[in-house]
Amino acid sequence: MLEVGTQAPDFSVAAHDGSTVTLAELRGKKVVLWFYPKANTGG
């Protein structure tokens, strides 16, 4: 768990178009991360 003020480590995610995006590619831009805890689950 990161503490407030700690920089996020670099990571990569799949974009909606199938490409891969890394946090490093977005450096200097505003980024909003949205997580769906129950996405793709039966709950």
C-alpha positions in Angstrom: 0.0 0.0 0.0 1.4 3.4 -1.0 1.3 6.2 1.5 0.0 9.7 0.6 2.7 11.6 -1.3 4.5 8.5 -2.5 5.1 8.3 -6.2 3.4 5.4 -7.9 5.7 2.8 -9.4 5.7 2.3 -13.1 3.3 -0.3 -14.4 1.5 -1.2 -17.7 -2.1 -1.8 -18.4 -4.1 -2.9 -21.5 -6.0 0.0 -23.1 -9.5 -0.2 -24.6 -8.0 -0.6 -28.1 -5.7 -3.5 -27.1 -2.5 -1.5 -26.9 -0.4 -1.4 -23.8 0.0 1.9 -21.9 2.7 2.5 -19.2 2.6 5.1 -16.5 6.0 6.3 -17.7 4.4 7.2 -21.1 2.0 9.5 -19.3 4.6 11.3 -17.2 3.7 15.0 -17.0 0.0 14.4 -17.9 -2.9 14.2 -15.5 -3.9 10.6 -14.9 -7.1 9.2 -13.3 -7.0 5.5 -12.4 -10.4 3.9 -12.0 -10.7 0.4 -10.5 -13.7 -1.9 -10.7 -13.2 -4.3 -7.8 -16.0 -6.7 -8.9 -15.4 -6.4 -12.7 -15.7 -9.7 -14.5 -16.8 -11.6 -11.3 -20.1 -13.2 -10.4 -20.5 -11.0 -7.4 
